[in-house]
Amino acid sequence: MIINDMHRPLEVVLAIPVRTYDIDFVGIVSNIVYIRWLEDLRLKFLDEHWQLSQQLEQRYAPVLAGTEIEYKRPIKISDRVIGHLWLSNLGRLKWTVKAEILSNNELAAVAIQKGAFISLQNGRLIKIPEELQKKYFHYHQIT
């Protein structure tokens, strides 16, 4: 079992199945699949730490502003894949998550995603919700 440490606030871990449709013509996971896996990890993060349904009820939602991925090694269909994602930075208006994709317990990719929250009423950026700020900064106080 992976345990959060002080460098990985609010970390989530997800076993990721490699599907036949994830594989490209040379037998490795296609680069675009990693984007879907990052989305799966962010959705797990939201399920565990900041429910999307509550955000929608309050008329705001997260938006993604950018993704950077560095591929370290190829992943094949028979590999055991585990994803890790954590909230690495929280500013006044923007958030950053970092992720690692492990294949057979070896680092296969690292990613950084940046985003913000927008008002569903006018499409403008809003401040990071106070409750999420408290949760993030509380984590830093106890580690």
JOHU-V517979 format. One record per residue. RES is the residue in one letter. PHI is phi in radians with two decimals (none if undefined). PSI is psi in degrees with one decimal (* if undefined). Layout:
res=RES phi=PHI psi=PSI
res=RES phi=PHI psi=PSI
//
This chain:
res=M phi=none psi=138.2
res=I phi=-1.53 psi=134.7
res=I phi=-2.01 psi=134.3
res=N phi=-0.99 psi=142.0
res=D phi=-2.13 psi=-178.8
res=M phi=-1.16 psi=-13.9
res=H phi=-1.66 psi=-0.8
res=R phi=-2.33 psi=67.3
res=P phi=-1.08 psi=135.1
res=L phi=1.03 psi=36.1
res=E phi=-1.12 psi=140.7
res=V phi=-2.11 psi=152.0
res=V phi=-2.24 psi=137.3
res=L phi=-2.45 psi=126.0
res=A phi=-1.29 psi=130.6
res=I phi=-2.05 psi=116.6
res=P phi=-1.33 psi=139.2
res=V phi=-1.63 psi=121.4
res=R phi=-1.71 psi=159.4
res=T phi=-1.05 psi=-34.9
res=Y phi=-1.34 psi=-4.3
res=D phi=-1.46 psi=-13.5
res=I phi=-1.61 psi=137.4
res=D phi=-1.58 psi=-173.1
res=F phi=-1.20 psi=-15.5
res=V phi=-1.75 psi=6.9
res=G phi=1.56 psi=14.0
res=I phi=-2.07 psi=161.8
res=V phi=-1.10 psi=129.8
res=S phi=-1.16 psi=145.6
res=N phi=-1.00 psi=-35.9
res=I phi=-1.15 psi=-24.7
res=V phi=-1.11 psi=-32.5
res=Y phi=-1.07 psi=-32.9
res=I phi=-1.10 psi=-43.4
res=R phi=-1.11 psi=-41.1
res=W phi=-1.11 psi=-38.6
res=L phi=-1.12 psi=-37.9
res=E phi=-1.10 psi=-43.0
res=D phi=-1.05 psi=-40.9
res=L phi=-1.16 psi=-42.5
res=R phi=-1.12 psi=-38.3
res=L phi=-1.12 psi=-37.9
res=K phi=-1.13 psi=-41.8
res=F phi=-1.00 psi=-46.7
res=L phi=-1.11 psi=-42.2
res=D phi=-1.00 psi=-40.7
res=E phi=-1.52 psi=-29.6
res=H phi=-2.17 psi=-23.2
res=W phi=-2.79 psi=78.6
res=Q phi=-0.94 psi=128.2
res=L phi=-1.07 psi=-37.4
res=S phi=-1.07 psi=-38.0
res=Q phi=-1.17 psi=-38.4
res=Q phi=-1.08 psi=-45.6
res=L phi=-1.12 psi=-38.1
res=E phi=-1.07 psi=-34.7
res=Q phi=-1.55 psi=6.9
res=R phi=1.20 psi=38.4
res=Y phi=-2.51 psi=165.9
res=A phi=-2.72 psi=155.3
res=P phi=-1.34 psi=146.1
res=V phi=-2.25 psi=146.8
res=L phi=-1.67 psi=129.7
res=A phi=-1.82 psi=-21.8
res=G phi=-3.05 psi=153.7
res=T phi=-2.38 psi=132.8
res=E phi=-2.17 psi=130.7
res=I phi=-2.25 psi=135.7
res=E phi=-2.05 psi=117.9
res=Y phi=-1.51 psi=127.9
res=K phi=-1.79 psi=-36.7
res=R phi=-2.75 psi=151.7
res=P phi=-1.26 psi=152.8
res=I phi=-2.00 psi=134.7
res=K phi=-1.95 psi=168.3
res=I phi=-1.07 psi=-29.8
res=S phi=-1.52 psi=-3.1
res=D phi=-1.30 psi=150.0
res=R phi=-1.62 psi=116.4
res=V phi=-1.97 psi=133.4
res=I phi=-2.26 psi=133.2
res=G phi=-1.92 psi=144.0
res=H phi=-2.20 psi=136.7
res=L phi=-2.49 psi=140.0
res=W phi=-2.56 psi=158.8
res=L phi=-1.44 psi=108.3
res=S phi=-1.64 psi=-21.3
res=N phi=-2.73 psi=143.5
res=L phi=-2.42 psi=111.5
res=G phi=-1.73 psi=-163.7
res=R phi=-1.24 psi=-38.2
res=L phi=-2.10 psi=-20.2
res=K phi=-2.18 psi=154.4
res=W phi=-2.18 psi=156.2
res=T phi=-2.34 psi=132.2
res=V phi=-2.02 psi=149.2
res=K phi=-2.05 psi=152.7
res=A phi=-2.51 psi=151.9
res=E phi=-2.26 psi=138.3
res=I phi=-1.97 psi=120.5
res=L phi=-1.85 psi=139.8
res=S phi=-2.14 psi=118.3
res=N phi=0.89 psi=44.0
res=N phi=1.15 psi=17.0
res=E phi=-2.06 psi=142.8
res=L phi=-1.12 psi=121.4
res=A phi=-1.87 psi=-28.6
res=A phi=-2.83 psi=150.3
res=V phi=-2.20 psi=147.4
res=A phi=-2.50 psi=153.4
res=I phi=-2.27 psi=132.6
res=Q phi=-2.23 psi=139.3
res=K phi=-2.10 psi=146.5
res=G phi=-2.84 psi=-168.6
res=A phi=-2.73 psi=-176.6
res=F phi=-2.00 psi=142.2
res=I phi=-2.14 psi=151.3
res=S phi=-1.27 psi=132.1
res=L phi=-1.34 psi=-12.7
res=Q phi=-1.40 psi=-40.5
res=N phi=-2.24 psi=-2.5
res=G phi=1.32 psi=9.8
res=R phi=-1.63 psi=154.2
res=L phi=-1.08 psi=145.3
res=I phi=-2.14 psi=162.3
res=K phi=-1.09 psi=151.6
res=I phi=-1.02 psi=130.1
res=P phi=-0.97 psi=137.8
res=E phi=-1.00 psi=-39.1
res=E phi=-1.11 psi=-37.8
res=L phi=-1.22 psi=-39.8
res=Q phi=-1.02 psi=-45.7
res=K phi=-1.08 psi=-43.4
res=K phi=-1.10 psi=-44.5
res=Y phi=-1.14 psi=-48.8
res=F phi=-1.29 psi=-28.2
res=H phi=-1.08 psi=-41.2
res=Y phi=-0.99 psi=-44.3
res=H phi=-1.16 psi=-29.5
res=Q phi=-1.28 psi=-29.3
res=I phi=-1.62 psi=-6.4
res=T phi=-1.79 psi=*
//
